[in-house]
């Protein structure tokens, strides 16, 4: 009854209830969500760290194969093989093994038997031993470079050199929570093994090079992984990042410490981790007991070339410092909540007293009005407290004010709607006008270039026809005597065809609807090689060093001449961007839909990159470089090269992208389809707006 008839009790209840009841509930929610969210954050971080570590470890393996391919195709090895001097070959193998950090390096004959073994890595004499039982060797003898992880038995290590067996030998240490193991020592070796074919100039495989790096005790790799994943200040609050390579469940390379100065080699993963990662092939993400402490850990299985799980890659960081920091933060937050709640309660009580006095005075005035002033009455209400009486006195006034406000609001909304409609109409009209102006200007440019290209085509095609006719005459007159210069004449023939194609493409830019390229299965590596032959003289004269990483195995469906035109245009642009010399890098690799991240149109094909170390492209020009007639070479450029290149690639459904760092480098990327998907030529004014940036970049 006191609660229903007293506004004082109601106000105190409304004010104090959230503080006295809500704050404890809120603190519990914060505690639960905070710990859960923090745990998820740690798991997310260690998952990201594990992905970074695996990418680096994969690059280490790929780099071994790449370096071995470079040595296999080197001139010095080819000369030594041609001479057949085994002493010289053995010396080259020694030098290559030392330069590339290999633990062994063998030259195999076409049957996979050891022809020469380098004394640097091999302490015994392996000549004649059959190595064809290894899958990477078999693939190399078939002409395919291959690398991967393999487990070498003690006898295999001993045959390559007693030092390797001694290095791989790791005593097993008792480890809490590890599964039972009767062995006292791990004598097997986890090896990064690579093999590449050795071929003659005609492409015939005459043998293979096999090399490897032993991971047992290889602290350099795990230290580099740890340095890359856990850079300085990436783990605050005293936490410590670690990385480990496992052979089975045994640590063979790690920076986890047993105690100061000694690494935990020979300790083993817990049984729970081994069962999940090695037995079921799953990734472990979360807390795990590591040697003598709890770490936020990530374990990923490692497989050999046959897909068998042979070990694990691990990264993690100490959990205790981060957990202590979390609890301290939550405790501080709880104390702050309690302090604010206490101060708020005192302030609310003092503030409530200032409200009660005016309300009681207003209640006495209303009581006098009820006693004799009937005109002051209000309509019926169910409330019996002081605020209810105040509401009955002022409800009519509030209703009147609300009615007036509603009328004003309706008028304002109507006015806003009319203004918005008018504004939209004006914006649409302005946009239409701008598009019409742009199209008019571009049409005038295209008309001018159409007239120009018609004359250029006539003037160029006549001398090209003369050159072609004389080439045919040379073939007919010289007959077999043409053999010494057959390759040069072939290149001249191809270039006359290319001149004709360039004139055609210039016409095609002005009248794209009249032309269509003939698509064929084209190997990007072969086209890049031809482009280097054609531009080698200018590159040498410009003091430009060329680096190639051509790993694309498949072909793309595209006109070969058009692809060559695009690549030569990019190479020439790169050379002109390095007037004082520099490095030109040509890369190619296969792509598949997994390379495209969240892209809405993934496809299979090849990625070709042309990168220079020139002056770069200014940020203000980067979005305009594919626009027709836009050029930064005011004296020599026409502004059509990149526009035509963009149109050629886009016609076959491909993409061309660019990224540049002013003063350092520029890189163009061609994303070409395995099977062309033809699209209509886009109008020239839209080229800049359609600068694509796919996620697989």
VEXMI-684753 format. One line per field, with one value per residue (C-alpha): residue in three letters; x negated, y negated, z negated. Coordinates in Angstrom, 3 decimals. Example, Ala and Ser with C-alpha at 12.3 -4.5 7.8 and 13.67 -1.06 7.14 Angstrom:
// residues 2
r [ALA	SER]
px [-12.300	-13.670]
py [4.500	1.060]
pz [-7.800	-7.140]
This chain:
// residues 697
r [UNK	UNK	UNK	UNK	UNK	UNK	UNK	UNK	UNK	UNK	UNK	UNK	UNK	UNK	UNK	UNK	UNK	UNK	UNK	UNK	UNK	UNK	UNK	UNK	UNK	UNK	UNK	UNK	UNK	UNK	UNK	UNK	UNK	UNK	UNK	UNK	UNK	UNK	UNK	UNK	UNK	UNK	UNK	UNK	UNK	UNK	UNK	UNK	UNK	UNK	UNK	UNK	UNK	UNK	UNK	UNK	UNK	UNK	UNK	UNK	UNK	UNK	UNK	UNK	UNK	UNK	UNK	UNK	UNK	UNK	UNK	UNK	UNK	UNK	UNK	UNK	UNK	UNK	UNK	UNK	UNK	UNK	UNK	UNK	UNK	UNK	UNK	UNK	UNK	UNK	UNK	UNK	UNK	UNK	UNK	UNK	UNK	UNK	UNK	UNK	UNK	UNK	UNK	UNK	UNK	UNK	UNK	UNK	UNK	UNK	UNK	UNK	UNK	UNK	UNK	UNK	UNK	UNK	UNK	UNK	UNK	UNK	UNK	UNK	UNK	UNK	UNK	UNK	UNK	UNK	UNK	UNK	UNK	UNK	UNK	UNK	UNK	UNK	UNK	UNK	UNK	UNK	UNK	UNK	UNK	UNK	UNK	UNK	UNK	UNK	UNK	UNK	UNK	UNK	UNK	UNK	UNK	UNK	UNK	UNK	UNK	UNK	UNK	UNK	UNK	UNK	UNK	UNK	UNK	UNK	UNK	UNK	UNK	UNK	UNK	UNK	UNK	UNK	UNK	UNK	UNK	UNK	UNK	UNK	UNK	UNK	UNK	UNK	UNK	UNK	UNK	UNK	UNK	UNK	UNK	UNK	UNK	UNK	UNK	UNK	UNK	UNK	UNK	UNK	UNK	UNK	UNK	UNK	UNK	UNK	UNK	UNK	UNK	UNK	UNK	UNK	UNK	UNK	UNK	UNK	UNK	UNK	UNK	UNK	UNK	UNK	UNK	UNK	UNK	UNK	UNK	UNK	UNK	UNK	UNK	UNK	UNK	UNK	UNK	UNK	UNK	UNK	UNK	UNK	UNK	UNK	UNK	UNK	UNK	UNK	UNK	UNK	UNK	UNK	UNK	UNK	UNK	UNK	UNK	UNK	UNK	UNK	UNK	UNK	UNK	UNK	UNK	UNK	UNK	UNK	UNK	UNK	UNK	UNK	UNK	UNK	UNK	UNK	UNK	UNK	UNK	UNK	UNK	UNK	UNK	UNK	UNK	UNK	UNK	UNK	UNK	UNK	UNK	UNK	UNK	UNK	UNK	UNK	UNK	UNK	UNK	UNK	UNK	UNK	UNK	UNK	UNK	UNK	UNK	UNK	UNK	UNK	UNK	UNK	UNK	UNK	UNK	UNK	UNK	UNK	UNK	UNK	UNK	UNK	UNK	UNK	UNK	UNK	UNK	UNK	UNK	UNK	UNK	UNK	UNK	UNK	UNK	UNK	UNK	UNK	UNK	UNK	UNK	UNK	UNK	UNK	UNK	UNK	UNK	UNK	UNK	UNK	UNK	UNK	UNK	UNK	UNK	UNK	UNK	UNK	UNK	UNK	UNK	UNK	UNK	UNK	UNK	UNK	UNK	UNK	UNK	UNK	UNK	UNK	UNK	UNK	UNK	UNK	UNK	UNK	UNK	UNK	UNK	UNK	UNK	UNK	UNK	UNK	UNK	UNK	UNK	UNK	UNK	UNK	UNK	UNK	UNK	UNK	UNK	UNK	UNK	UNK	UNK	UNK	UNK	UNK	UNK	UNK	UNK	UNK	UNK	UNK	UNK	UNK	UNK	UNK	UNK	UNK	UNK	UNK	UNK	UNK	UNK	UNK	UNK	UNK	UNK	UNK	UNK	UNK	UNK	UNK	UNK	UNK	UNK	UNK	UNK	UNK	UNK	UNK	UNK	UNK	UNK	UNK	UNK	UNK	UNK	UNK	UNK	UNK	UNK	UNK	UNK	UNK	UNK	UNK	UNK	UNK	UNK	UNK	UNK	UNK	UNK	UNK	UNK	UNK	UNK	UNK	UNK	UNK	UNK	UNK	UNK	UNK	UNK	UNK	UNK	UNK	UNK	UNK	UNK	UNK	UNK	UNK	UNK	UNK	UNK	UNK	UNK	UNK	UNK	UNK	UNK	UNK	UNK	UNK	UNK	UNK	UNK	UNK	UNK	UNK	UNK	UNK	UNK	UNK	UNK	UNK	UNK	UNK	UNK	UNK	UNK	UNK	UNK	UNK	UNK	UNK	UNK	UNK	UNK	UNK	UNK	UNK	UNK	UNK	UNK	UNK	UNK	UNK	UNK	UNK	UNK	UNK	UNK	UNK	UNK	UNK	UNK	UNK	UNK	UNK	UNK	UNK	UNK	UNK	UNK	UNK	UNK	UNK	UNK	UNK	UNK	UNK	UNK	UNK	UNK	UNK	UNK	UNK	UNK	UNK	UNK	UNK	UNK	UNK	UNK	UNK	UNK	UNK	UNK	UNK	UNK	UNK	UNK	UNK	UNK	UNK	UNK	UNK	UNK	UNK	UNK	UNK	UNK	UNK	UNK	UNK	UNK	UNK	UNK	UNK	UNK	UNK	UNK	UNK	UNK	UNK	UNK	UNK	UNK	UNK	UNK	UNK	UNK	UNK	UNK	UNK	UNK	UNK	UNK	UNK	UNK	UNK	UNK	UNK	UNK	UNK	UNK	UNK	UNK	UNK	UNK	UNK	UNK	UNK	UNK	UNK	UNK	UNK	UNK	UNK	UNK	UNK	UNK	UNK	UNK	UNK	UNK	UNK	UNK	UNK	UNK	UNK	UNK	UNK	UNK	UNK	UNK	UNK	UNK	UNK	UNK	UNK	UNK	UNK	UNK	UNK	UNK	UNK	UNK	UNK	UNK	UNK	UNK	UNK	UNK	UNK	UNK	UNK	UNK	UNK	UNK	UNK	UNK	UNK	UNK	UNK	UNK	UNK	UNK	UNK	UNK	UNK	UNK	UNK	UNK	UNK	UNK	UNK	UNK	UNK	UNK	UNK	UNK	UNK	UNK]
px [0.000	-2.881	-4.465	-1.239	-0.545	-4.007	-6.080	-9.037	-9.129	-8.668	-11.476	-13.897	-13.062	-13.541	-16.838	-18.446	-17.231	-19.569	-22.526	-21.910	-20.667	-21.919	-25.562	-26.294	-24.562	-26.483	-29.773	-29.074	-28.249	-31.420	-33.469	-31.975	-32.142	-35.584	-37.170	-35.386	-36.255	-39.840	-40.225	-38.827	-41.172	-44.168	-43.046	-42.587	-46.060	-47.793	-45.876	-47.192	-50.689	-50.512	-49.461	-52.369	-54.816	-53.538	-53.823	-57.432	-58.265	-56.759	-58.788	-61.956	-61.242	-60.347	-63.489	-65.616	-64.078	-64.456	-68.124	-68.761	-67.040	-69.255	-72.387	-71.106	-70.629	-73.889	-76.504	-79.358	-77.640	-76.791	-80.441	-81.661	-79.176	-80.215	-83.875	-82.987	-85.615	-84.245	-86.787	-85.575	-81.926	-82.568	-84.194	-81.160	-78.836	-80.907	-80.705	-76.971	-76.202	-78.145	-76.587	-73.028	-73.378	-72.719	-73.607	-74.130	-74.104	-74.222	-74.407	-72.314	-72.377	-69.189	-68.458	-68.620	-72.005	-74.561	-77.026	-78.980	-78.658	-80.103	-82.746	-81.477	-78.247	-79.041	-81.732	-81.321	-81.417	-77.807	-78.666	-76.449	-73.855	-70.250	-68.205	-65.154	-63.163	-62.514	-59.480	-61.160	-63.982	-61.551	-59.729	-63.011	-64.043	-60.720	-61.587	-59.699	-61.389	-60.021	-60.620	-59.067	-59.621	-60.906	-61.921	-65.391	-66.162	-69.428	-71.001	-70.095	-71.652	-74.759	-75.101	-75.093	-77.570	-78.126	-77.986	-74.330	-73.410	-75.211	-73.415	-70.005	-70.481	-68.292	-68.016	-64.385	-63.711	-60.893	-57.988	-54.866	-51.567	-53.354	-52.189	-54.362	-57.377	-59.940	-62.621	-65.367	-66.657	-65.290	-67.736	-65.631	-66.104	-63.481	-64.839	-63.748	-64.490	-64.556	-65.390	-65.555	-66.198	-69.483	-68.796	-70.784	-70.069	-67.527	-65.534	-66.492	-66.857	-70.335	-70.127	-69.077	-70.423	-69.258	-69.941	-68.557	-68.672	-68.437	-65.948	-67.070	-68.867	-68.426	-67.872	-68.300	-64.942	-62.903	-64.666	-63.771	-60.179	-60.035	-61.543	-59.078	-55.963	-56.752	-58.423	-59.502	-56.597	-54.112	-53.692	-53.509	-53.251	-56.283	-54.868	-57.338	-56.799	-58.184	-58.407	-59.143	-59.559	-58.479	-59.455	-56.504	-55.809	-59.497	-60.977	-63.934	-64.338	-62.919	-63.539	-61.466	-63.803	-64.135	-66.099	-68.339	-70.640	-69.353	-66.684	-64.036	-65.283	-64.102	-61.020	-57.696	-54.217	-51.363	-49.300	-46.177	-48.019	-49.644	-46.328	-44.531	-47.291	-49.226	-46.475	-43.463	-45.312	-43.555	-44.961	-45.313	-44.457	-44.209	-45.963	-48.423	-51.028	-54.464	-57.445	-56.934	-54.349	-51.031	-51.193	-48.556	-49.525	-48.989	-50.011	-49.708	-50.585	-53.525	-53.255	-55.800	-55.583	-53.236	-50.819	-51.737	-51.737	-55.329	-55.575	-54.190	-54.856	-54.231	-54.046	-52.815	-53.338	-53.192	-49.638	-50.289	-51.387	-48.419	-46.001	-47.332	-46.950	-43.348	-42.452	-44.061	-42.139	-38.845	-39.550	-40.288	-37.107	-35.065	-36.514	-35.734	-32.161	-31.704	-33.188	-31.001	-27.944	-28.574	-29.132	-26.092	-23.890	-24.925	-24.416	-20.987	-19.794	-20.855	-19.310	-16.043	-15.606	-15.657	-12.843	-10.607	-10.246	-8.898	-6.598	-5.107	-4.527	-2.846	-0.702	0.602	1.503	3.391	5.214	6.449	7.632	9.583	11.190	12.888	11.584	13.437	12.021	8.595	9.749	8.256	9.549	9.681	6.359	5.468	2.416	2.878	-0.557	-1.816	-3.077	0.324	2.069	-0.486	0.246	4.026	3.395	1.188	2.498	4.678	1.788	-0.491	2.117	2.445	-1.311	-1.603	1.095	-0.651	-4.013	-2.572	-1.248	-4.618	-6.429	-4.124	-4.707	-8.469	-8.520	-6.556	-8.982	-12.010	-10.496	-9.992	-13.530	-15.001	-13.093	-14.253	-17.859	-17.894	-16.531	-19.234	-22.003	-20.791	-20.670	-24.227	-25.538	-23.916	-25.471	-28.949	-28.702	-27.602	-30.519	-33.048	-31.642	-31.697	-35.362	-36.340	-34.422	-36.321	-39.642	-38.655	-37.582	-40.960	-42.935	-40.771	-41.743	-45.395	-45.539	-44.059	-47.005	-49.540	-48.289	-48.706	-52.194	-53.513	-51.928	-53.580	-57.211	-56.240	-54.955	-58.291	-60.216	-57.998	-58.413	-62.196	-62.200	-60.252	-62.724	-65.668	-64.181	-63.607	-67.057	-69.205	-67.439	-69.413	-72.042	-69.707	-70.328	-72.979	-70.546	-67.282	-66.445	-67.204	-65.093	-62.311	-62.435	-62.419	-59.446	-57.651	-58.367	-56.992	-53.865	-53.942	-54.262	-51.209	-49.435	-50.367	-48.899	-45.825	-45.573	-45.831	-42.940	-41.281	-41.491	-39.750	-37.215	-37.176	-34.049	-35.795	-38.520	-38.735	-41.879	-42.399	-42.797	-45.041	-46.652	-49.733	-52.556	-53.383	-56.963	-57.752	-56.285	-58.334	-61.477	-60.795	-60.167	-63.569	-65.265	-63.573	-64.413	-67.778	-69.854	-67.999	-68.068	-71.825	-72.372	-70.271	-72.292	-69.153	-69.612	-66.904	-65.735	-63.243	-61.125	-59.076	-57.074	-53.853	-53.288	-49.943	-48.897	-46.386	-43.882	-44.966	-46.367	-50.157	-51.000	-48.662	-50.173	-53.662	-52.540	-51.292	-54.459	-56.874	-54.951	-55.297	-59.013	-59.767	-57.882	-59.876	-63.159	-62.219	-61.425	-65.062	-67.178	-70.192	-69.815	-68.123	-66.562	-63.700	-61.938	-59.719	-57.598	-54.975	-53.019	-49.800	-46.690	-43.517	-40.272	-41.845	-44.163	-41.287	-40.211	-36.735	-36.746	-33.351	-34.826	-37.728	-39.259	-42.161	-45.028	-48.404	-49.738	-52.498	-54.267	-56.605	-58.382	-61.020	-63.080	-62.478	-61.061	-57.535	-54.152	-52.805	-49.707	-47.709	-48.460	-47.944	-44.178	-44.572	-47.359	-44.945	-43.024	-43.526	-45.745	-47.008	-50.810	-53.577	-56.064	-55.040	-57.718	-57.559	-54.411	-51.040	-49.074	-47.736	-50.130	-48.598	-45.060	-45.511	-47.174	-44.259	-41.784	-43.610	-43.731	-40.151	-38.848	-39.835	-38.301	-41.636	-42.652	-45.581	-46.513	-49.278	-50.804	-53.666	-55.849	-57.130	-60.907	-61.278	-59.352	-56.367	-54.746	-52.180	-50.262	-48.457	-45.749	-45.111	-42.437	-43.111	-39.972	-39.176	-35.900	-35.301	-33.858	-32.920	-35.539	-34.805	-34.415	-37.593	-36.219	-35.500	-39.038	-40.194	-37.046	-37.526	-40.998	-40.598	-42.264	-41.653	-42.276	-44.715	-47.356]
py [0.000	-2.380	-1.530	-2.266	-5.580	-7.154	-8.529	-8.704	-4.909	-4.395	-6.776	-5.254	-1.778	-2.782	-4.525	-1.950	1.281	1.024	0.265	2.916	5.678	4.790	4.131	7.672	9.211	6.903	7.819	11.532	10.954	8.906	11.642	14.383	12.479	11.078	14.461	16.139	13.345	13.234	16.993	16.725	13.820	15.890	18.832	16.504	15.060	18.414	19.603	16.603	17.232	20.884	19.870	17.422	20.067	22.662	20.206	19.444	23.148	23.897	21.051	22.505	25.821	24.136	21.985	25.137	26.530	23.188	22.861	26.435	25.762	22.725	24.804	27.604	25.126	23.238	22.868	24.054	27.388	27.842	27.269	29.706	32.387	31.930	32.429	35.480	34.644	36.182	34.349	31.025	32.088	33.149	29.771	27.954	30.084	29.209	25.496	25.607	27.563	25.088	22.035	23.351	24.775	28.376	31.317	33.536	33.103	35.944	36.125	39.058	40.834	41.399	44.636	42.840	44.240	41.954	40.757	38.264	37.364	34.158	34.687	31.597	33.293	36.968	38.622	42.086	43.091	43.389	43.835	46.431	46.481	46.548	43.480	44.096	45.381	41.747	40.176	36.788	38.538	40.457	37.249	35.453	38.239	37.709	34.015	32.519	30.628	31.758	31.085	32.211	33.694	37.243	39.340	40.869	44.069	44.248	46.483	43.999	41.137	43.241	43.974	40.245	39.519	40.522	36.852	36.705	39.697	38.174	34.840	36.516	38.604	37.084	38.698	38.888	37.114	38.047	35.724	35.351	36.189	37.770	41.165	44.201	44.919	47.682	45.949	44.015	42.176	40.851	41.788	40.998	37.749	35.323	34.100	31.387	33.309	31.817	33.224	31.456	32.782	32.180	31.803	31.187	28.293	30.372	30.943	34.603	35.523	36.932	37.276	35.429	33.469	34.571	32.546	32.108	30.193	32.097	30.491	32.395	29.864	27.157	24.310	21.666	22.514	22.452	19.276	17.585	18.813	17.446	14.122	13.714	14.774	13.098	9.859	7.381	6.048	8.456	10.237	7.654	8.283	10.586	13.427	15.434	16.865	20.260	22.438	26.156	28.850	32.382	35.723	37.804	36.429	35.670	32.172	32.226	28.422	25.942	22.770	23.996	24.075	26.760	24.278	21.319	22.040	25.541	26.215	28.880	31.221	34.784	33.812	34.911	33.549	34.514	37.548	35.432	33.303	36.303	38.148	35.201	33.951	37.104	39.725	37.741	35.136	32.188	28.809	28.153	24.599	23.726	24.182	27.069	28.194	27.692	29.217	27.424	24.679	23.916	22.228	20.951	23.412	24.198	27.582	28.532	31.931	32.254	34.806	36.456	36.625	39.624	37.740	39.652	37.647	37.677	34.758	31.447	27.713	25.808	22.163	20.785	18.289	18.329	18.059	17.128	13.462	12.729	14.508	12.547	9.302	10.223	10.971	7.741	5.767	7.424	6.899	3.235	2.973	4.588	2.235	-0.703	0.579	0.900	-2.537	-4.186	-2.319	-3.440	-7.042	-6.887	-5.600	-8.458	-10.995	-9.529	-9.771	-13.408	-14.170	-12.410	-14.672	-17.717	-16.156	-15.180	-18.711	-20.356	-17.401	-17.627	-21.366	-20.768	-18.049	-20.511	-23.027	-20.363	-19.332	-22.890	-22.992	-19.762	-21.254	-24.177	-25.024	-22.651	-24.217	-22.833	-19.166	-16.786	-13.576	-10.178	-8.396	-5.176	-6.625	-7.716	-9.187	-12.772	-12.351	-10.967	-14.068	-16.225	-14.287	-14.857	-18.604	-18.868	-16.145	-18.488	-20.919	-18.138	-16.789	-20.223	-20.621	-17.128	-17.875	-21.063	-19.332	-16.547	-19.104	-20.824	-17.518	-16.439	-19.740	-19.420	-15.840	-16.868	-19.703	-17.377	-14.875	-17.525	-18.867	-15.338	-14.595	-17.839	-17.271	-13.727	-14.984	-17.663	-15.179	-12.739	-15.506	-16.614	-13.035	-12.556	-15.791	-14.790	-11.376	-12.961	-15.420	-12.647	-10.473	-13.389	-14.156	-10.497	-10.032	-12.965	-11.379	-7.989	-9.590	-11.308	-8.160	-6.159	-8.502	-8.350	-4.561	-4.075	-5.988	-4.339	-0.877	-1.614	-3.122	-0.358	2.703	1.988	2.185	5.105	6.938	6.249	7.644	10.725	11.293	11.070	13.507	15.991	15.403	16.034	19.367	20.369	19.295	20.481	23.765	25.808	23.075	21.077	23.351	21.154	18.215	20.114	18.986	15.330	15.444	17.081	14.216	11.635	13.443	13.392	9.693	8.798	10.634	8.764	5.390	6.316	7.351	4.047	2.045	4.256	3.625	-0.129	0.159	2.462	-0.219	-2.717	-0.136	2.697	4.265	5.122	7.305	10.451	12.331	16.030	17.864	20.897	22.830	20.713	21.390	18.186	19.299	19.728	16.316	14.703	16.378	15.006	11.541	11.634	12.606	9.703	7.133	8.515	6.002	2.981	4.432	4.983	1.524	0.049	1.971	3.816	7.113	9.690	12.173	14.906	17.189	19.120	21.795	21.879	25.428	25.016	23.002	20.198	19.737	16.553	15.304	15.761	12.576	10.498	11.903	11.165	7.628	7.045	8.461	6.558	3.351	3.949	4.887	1.773	-0.419	1.150	0.548	-3.103	-3.473	-2.511	-4.969	-4.381	-0.600	1.700	5.121	6.492	9.487	11.799	14.327	16.890	19.467	21.425	20.161	21.935	20.799	21.171	18.227	15.784	15.301	13.692	12.761	13.195	14.590	16.983	18.966	21.285	20.174	18.484	15.407	13.426	10.566	7.919	5.947	3.215	1.224	-2.093	-5.411	-4.043	-5.643	-8.599	-7.878	-10.545	-8.774	-5.165	-5.091	-6.661	-4.674	-2.430	-5.444	-5.932	-8.873	-9.289	-9.286	-10.608	-10.487	-13.816	-13.790	-10.181	-8.479	-8.222	-7.006	-3.953	-1.149	-0.244	-0.936	1.572	4.068	3.754	4.267	7.385	9.066	8.098	9.436	12.982	12.629	11.944	9.160	6.779	5.039	2.739	1.705	-0.723	-2.311	-5.677	-5.730	-1.986	0.352	1.002	4.414	5.328	8.611	10.463	12.910	15.118	17.812	21.459	21.277	17.862	16.202	13.641	10.268	7.255	4.512	1.862	-1.719	-3.761	-6.252	-3.359	-1.889	-3.787	-2.980	0.757	1.092	4.502	5.547	9.279	10.883	13.414	10.780]
pz [0.000	-0.788	2.571	4.516	2.789	2.483	5.328	2.926	2.562	6.283	7.225	4.720	6.008	9.637	8.903	6.630	8.270	11.343	9.115	6.461	8.785	12.253	11.429	10.085	13.099	15.427	13.750	14.249	17.916	18.397	16.714	18.896	22.176	21.370	20.689	23.599	26.008	24.793	25.253	28.770	29.499	28.389	30.549	33.520	33.040	32.725	35.814	37.733	36.365	37.445	40.962	41.189	39.949	42.448	45.336	44.385	43.966	47.391	48.909	47.368	49.121	52.412	52.256	51.963	55.156	56.952	56.040	57.131	60.476	60.959	60.396	62.673	65.524	64.862	67.574	65.371	64.670	68.341	69.290	66.623	67.757	71.364	70.415	68.302	65.687	62.476	60.320	61.680	61.277	57.676	56.986	58.432	56.296	53.203	53.968	54.726	51.545	49.448	51.168	50.823	47.309	48.401	46.221	49.271	53.069	55.614	59.425	60.695	64.062	66.150	64.210	60.844	59.790	58.176	60.760	58.603	54.909	53.508	50.816	48.965	47.953	48.444	46.384	47.951	51.595	52.873	56.570	58.210	55.443	56.724	55.621	57.817	54.832	53.832	55.504	56.032	57.903	60.113	60.993	61.748	64.115	65.892	66.329	63.368	60.525	57.167	53.473	50.206	46.766	46.270	43.282	43.730	41.860	39.883	42.526	45.263	43.273	42.639	46.370	47.071	44.299	40.667	39.712	40.797	38.676	35.704	36.224	36.511	33.345	30.608	27.146	25.958	22.667	20.260	20.934	18.837	20.596	23.598	24.838	23.915	26.125	25.485	27.533	25.795	28.850	32.164	34.939	37.979	39.881	41.176	44.497	46.938	50.128	53.633	57.041	60.413	63.912	65.720	69.427	72.582	74.923	76.883	73.699	73.267	69.582	68.952	65.210	62.078	59.137	55.686	52.546	49.078	45.816	42.519	40.132	37.016	34.842	37.493	35.081	37.780	39.391	36.157	35.037	38.336	38.023	34.481	35.576	38.451	36.510	33.192	34.061	31.445	29.329	30.964	27.590	24.800	21.077	20.896	22.989	25.090	28.576	29.584	32.717	33.085	35.741	34.732	36.225	35.137	31.661	30.887	30.919	33.318	33.731	31.224	29.277	26.315	23.317	20.655	18.630	19.371	22.321	23.194	25.806	25.242	27.989	27.448	25.448	26.893	27.520	25.210	26.125	26.691	29.259	30.961	31.265	32.822	35.151	36.104	35.888	37.152	39.238	37.604	36.558	32.830	31.735	28.051	24.740	24.460	21.950	23.548	21.686	18.364	18.887	20.585	23.986	26.386	29.082	32.731	34.181	37.861	39.361	41.757	44.558	46.820	50.620	50.361	48.082	44.894	41.663	40.425	38.026	36.868	37.133	33.899	32.852	29.544	26.759	22.973	21.699	18.055	18.528	20.773	18.440	15.446	17.390	18.256	14.636	13.483	16.076	15.105	11.410	12.030	14.086	11.299	8.680	10.931	11.365	7.622	6.949	9.564	8.287	4.690	5.679	7.952	5.117	2.837	5.616	6.493	2.889	2.634	6.012	5.102	2.069	4.377	6.414	3.498	2.092	5.331	5.962	2.460	2.923	6.270	4.665	2.032	4.767	6.698	3.492	3.016	6.614	6.055	2.985	4.758	8.195	10.533	13.679	12.733	12.915	15.445	17.027	15.270	14.519	12.710	10.958	7.316	6.523	6.795	10.395	11.405	10.072	11.942	15.133	14.742	14.369	17.433	19.789	21.784	22.258	23.335	25.774	27.351	27.674	29.172	31.748	32.836	33.003	35.170	37.653	37.845	38.301	41.118	42.912	42.476	43.821	46.892	47.536	47.112	49.564	52.225	51.754	51.990	55.219	56.778	55.697	57.130	60.439	60.643	59.809	62.471	65.046	64.149	64.360	67.778	68.999	67.783	69.431	72.693	72.588	71.898	74.672	77.134	76.395	76.667	79.914	81.388	80.308	81.705	84.994	85.282	84.527	86.918	89.776	88.696	88.425	91.896	93.389	91.078	92.010	95.731	95.360	93.051	94.660	98.043	96.775	94.551	97.619	99.361	96.365	96.269	99.981	99.773	96.862	98.978	101.794	99.426	98.384	101.983	103.248	100.317	99.727	97.165	97.019	94.855	91.819	90.079	89.949	89.935	86.383	87.175	90.329	88.328	85.840	88.666	90.169	86.848	86.391	89.783	88.772	85.473	87.261	89.272	86.062	84.352	87.226	87.020	83.270	83.802	86.207	83.707	81.001	83.273	84.581	82.027	83.450	86.775	85.229	83.143	82.099	82.910	79.619	79.206	76.363	75.607	73.149	71.292	70.546	74.242	75.081	72.295	73.644	77.151	75.694	73.971	77.231	79.017	76.336	75.149	77.122	75.723	72.193	72.364	73.780	70.942	68.292	67.173	65.320	66.038	63.399	64.336	62.176	64.745	62.936	64.978	66.247	68.016	71.044	71.568	74.359	76.112	79.386	79.150	81.042	78.897	75.690	77.038	77.898	74.341	72.713	74.970	74.253	70.491	70.808	72.881	70.401	67.552	69.390	70.009	66.300	65.489	67.549	65.282	65.231	62.741	62.378	64.507	62.931	65.016	63.119	64.078	62.140	62.386	60.612	59.539	57.854	54.381	55.180	55.414	51.739	51.794	55.487	57.151	60.410	59.718	62.584	63.487	65.657	65.335	63.578	65.327	63.536	64.974	62.238	62.479	59.991	61.733	60.623	60.095	60.831	58.883	56.808	58.681	62.002	60.864	61.535	65.002	66.620	68.550	69.926	73.683	74.637	71.054	70.887	68.663	71.582	73.110	75.791	76.963	75.651	77.391	74.388	76.280	75.276	71.916	73.183	76.023	73.661	71.255	74.087	75.360	71.944	71.087	74.417	73.436	69.979	68.240	65.914	65.687	62.448	61.292	58.015	57.606	54.945	56.243	56.351	55.786	58.074	60.364	60.921	63.593	63.158	65.974	64.813	67.867	68.241	69.061	71.224	72.673	71.840	74.528	73.616	75.682	75.978	73.295	74.380	73.954	71.357	68.997	68.947	65.858	63.926	64.572	63.045	61.406	58.155	57.565	54.159	55.228	55.822]
